[in-house]
Amino acid sequence: MKINKQDNIVKIIQEYPITREVFMQFGLGCIGCFAAQFETLEQGALAHGIDIDALVAELNKAAGL
């Protein structure tokens, strides 16, 4: 199943560890922070001014989905 903007950040990283690199490339370096446990990908992207569609596309590419 593809990664989508409603998925939890921590769960994405747990299921697809390779995506950690993509998060860092997009400037989402707080992937280990407390809020990431509860935030959706969309919430995290919005908080950091990141293009959610581009982020989702790159995460899916990295995860081979």
N, CA, C and O of each residue as an XYZ file, in Angstrom:
260
protein
N       0.830     -1.177      0.000
C       0.000      0.000      0.000
C       0.880      1.248      0.000
O       1.872      1.313      0.725
N       0.520      2.220     -0.799
C       1.328      3.429     -0.920
C       1.242      4.313      0.311
O       0.244      4.328      1.032
N       2.315      5.044      0.522
C       2.360      6.044      1.583
C       1.479      7.210      1.147
O       1.528      7.633     -0.008
N       0.671      7.729      2.074
C      -0.158      8.887      1.749
C      -0.021      9.942      2.841
O       0.570      9.697      3.892
N      -0.573     11.107      2.573
C      -0.389     12.242      3.482
C      -1.055     12.076      4.835
O      -0.778     12.851      5.750
N      -1.923     11.091      4.986
C      -2.585     10.860      6.261
C      -1.852      9.838      7.134
O      -2.256      9.584      8.269
N      -0.782      9.257      6.606
C      -0.008      8.282      7.377
C       0.804      8.967      8.475
O       1.207     10.122      8.341
N       1.032      8.243      9.543
C       1.812      8.726     10.676
C       3.299      8.698     10.327
O       3.790      7.727      9.752
N       4.002      9.757     10.673
C       5.419      9.892     10.340
C       6.255      8.743     10.911
O       7.038      8.130     10.187
N       6.096      8.455     12.175
C       6.892      7.404     12.818
C       6.595      6.036     12.199
O       7.508      5.238     11.988
N       5.351      5.774     11.916
C       4.990      4.480     11.315
C       5.605      4.322      9.930
O       6.009      3.222      9.555
N       5.681      5.411      9.167
C       6.322      5.355      7.849
C       7.782      4.945      8.007
O       8.266      4.059      7.303
N       8.470      5.591      8.927
C       9.893      5.308      9.134
C      10.106      3.893      9.664
O      11.067      3.224      9.282
N       9.225      3.443     10.531
C       9.351      2.088     11.064
C       9.149      1.043      9.966
O       9.860      0.039      9.916
N       8.187      1.287      9.099
C       7.894      0.316      8.046
C       8.877      0.407      6.881
O       9.199     -0.600      6.251
N       9.348      1.617      6.602
C      10.264      1.846      5.477
C      11.450      2.691      5.956
O      11.483      3.893      5.694
N      12.416      2.096      6.645
C      13.549      2.849      7.196
C      14.315      3.668      6.157
O      14.913      4.690      6.495
N      14.304      3.239      4.923
C      15.006      3.956      3.861
C      14.440      5.362      3.657
O      15.123      6.229      3.113
N      13.199      5.593      4.089
C      12.577      6.909      3.906
C      13.186      7.970      4.803
O      12.959      9.161      4.590
N      13.941      7.570      5.782
C      14.603      8.523      6.685
C      15.436      9.531      5.876
O      15.469     10.721      6.187
N      16.098      9.033      4.847
C      16.907      9.897      3.987
C      16.054     10.952      3.288
O      16.468     12.105      3.166
N      14.874     10.564      2.833
C      13.981     11.494      2.139
C      13.512     12.573      3.107
O      13.486     13.752      2.755
N      13.143     12.181      4.317
C      12.727     13.170      5.313
C      13.833     14.205      5.529
O      13.558     15.402      5.614
N      15.067     13.747      5.617
C      16.189     14.649      5.839
C      16.401     15.569      4.634
O      16.669     16.758      4.805
N      16.284     15.036      3.435
C      16.445     15.840      2.224
C      15.411     16.960      2.147
O      15.695     18.041      1.632
N      14.237     16.702      2.650
C      13.165     17.700      2.614
C      13.193     18.633      3.819
O      12.329     19.498      3.959
N      14.179     18.460      4.680
C      14.307     19.341      5.831
C      13.398     18.988      6.983
O      13.136     19.817      7.854
N      12.920     17.767      6.990
C      12.071     17.301      8.083
C      12.959     16.495      9.032
O      12.807     15.281      9.170
N      13.878     17.193      9.675
C      14.853     16.548     10.539
C      14.327     16.165     11.900
O      15.031     15.522     12.679
N      13.109     16.546     12.198
C      12.547     16.251     13.521
C      11.790     14.931     13.524
O      10.862     14.754     14.314
N      12.170     14.009     12.660
C      11.445     12.745     12.556
C      11.487     11.928     13.841
O      10.655     11.043     14.042
N      12.429     12.214     14.693
C      12.510     11.500     15.960
C      11.911     12.274     17.120
O      11.970     11.823     18.264
N      11.332     13.438     16.834
C      10.810     14.262     17.923
C       9.475     13.720     18.437
O       8.827     12.900     17.787
N       9.092     14.187     19.588
C       7.875     13.729     20.249
C       6.636     13.926     19.376
O       5.791     13.035     19.297
N       6.520     15.074     18.725
C       5.334     15.381     17.916
C       5.184     14.419     16.744
O       4.062     14.130     16.329
N       6.288     13.921     16.205
C       6.235     13.020     15.058
C       5.474     11.735     15.375
O       4.961     11.077     14.470
N       5.402     11.382     16.644
C       4.666     10.174     17.040
C       3.173     10.318     16.783
O       2.468      9.326     16.602
N       2.701     11.549     16.769
C       1.261     11.800     16.657
C       0.857     12.490     15.367
O      -0.316     12.475     14.995
N       1.820     13.098     14.680
C       1.509     13.862     13.484
C       1.360     12.982     12.257
O       2.009     11.945     12.116
N       0.473     13.439     11.370
C       0.411     12.825     10.060
C       1.509     13.447      9.213
O       2.086     14.472      9.576
N       1.781     12.835      8.117
C       2.765     13.362      7.195
C       2.371     14.767      6.744
O       3.219     15.653      6.640
N       1.101     14.961      6.481
C       0.610     16.271      6.048
C       0.817     17.340      7.121
O       1.236     18.456      6.810
N       0.532     17.014      8.359
C       0.712     17.971      9.452
C       2.178     18.379      9.595
O       2.486     19.557      9.775
N       3.066     17.409      9.516
C       4.491     17.694      9.618
C       4.973     18.549      8.456
O       5.752     19.482      8.649
N       4.512     18.233      7.252
C       4.908     18.997      6.071
C       4.404     20.436      6.160
O       5.141     21.374      5.858
N       3.165     20.608      6.569
C       2.597     21.950      6.690
C       3.347     22.776      7.735
O       3.593     23.965      7.534
N       3.704     22.149      8.835
C       4.414     22.850      9.907
C       5.792     23.331      9.461
O       6.331     24.291     10.011
N       6.358     22.654      8.458
C       7.702     22.992      8.000
C       7.719     23.624      6.610
O       8.789     23.838      6.040
N       6.536     23.925      6.060
C       6.465     24.564      4.749
C       6.950     23.695      3.609
O       7.558     24.185      2.658
N       6.679     22.396      3.706
C       7.144     21.437      2.707
C       5.997     21.073      1.770
O       4.859     20.901      2.207
N       6.304     20.957      0.484
C       5.324     20.542     -0.527
C       4.946     19.083     -0.263
O       5.740     18.175     -0.509
N       3.740     18.871      0.234
C       3.310     17.523      0.637
C       3.271     16.547     -0.540
O       3.639     15.382     -0.392
N       2.832     17.014     -1.697
C       2.742     16.105     -2.848
C       4.127     15.634     -3.291
O       4.312     14.463     -3.622
N       5.088     16.540     -3.297
C       6.457     16.166     -3.664
C       7.047     15.207     -2.633
O       7.728     14.245     -2.988
N       6.782     15.474     -1.361
C       7.290     14.611     -0.293
C       6.707     13.205     -0.396
O       7.438     12.218     -0.310
N       5.400     13.116     -0.581
C       4.748     11.801     -0.704
C       5.308     11.037     -1.903
O       5.571      9.838     -1.811
N       5.489     11.730     -3.024
C       6.018     11.076     -4.221
C       7.413     10.515     -3.970
O       7.701      9.381     -4.354
N       8.275     11.290     -3.334
C       9.641     10.837     -3.063
C       9.687      9.719     -2.025
O      10.512      8.811     -2.129
N       8.811      9.779     -1.029
C       8.752      8.710     -0.028
C       8.346      7.392     -0.685
O       8.948      6.350     -0.422
N       7.328      7.441     -1.537
C       6.889      6.235     -2.221
C       7.963      5.694     -3.155
O       8.142      4.482     -3.270
N       8.669      6.591     -3.815
C       9.758      6.185     -4.706
C      10.854      5.472     -3.911
O      11.328      4.408     -4.307
N      11.246      6.069     -2.790
C      12.298      5.477     -1.957
C      11.871      4.125     -1.388
O      12.679      3.204     -1.273
N      10.597      4.023     -1.036
C      10.084      2.783     -0.452
C       9.788      1.716     -1.510
O       9.456      0.579     -1.177
N       9.911      2.090     -2.774
C       9.655      1.129     -3.862
C       8.184      0.830     -4.044
O       7.810     -0.279     -4.427
N       7.353      1.812     -3.772
C       5.903      1.617     -3.867
C       5.321      2.299     -5.090
O       4.113      2.232     -5.318
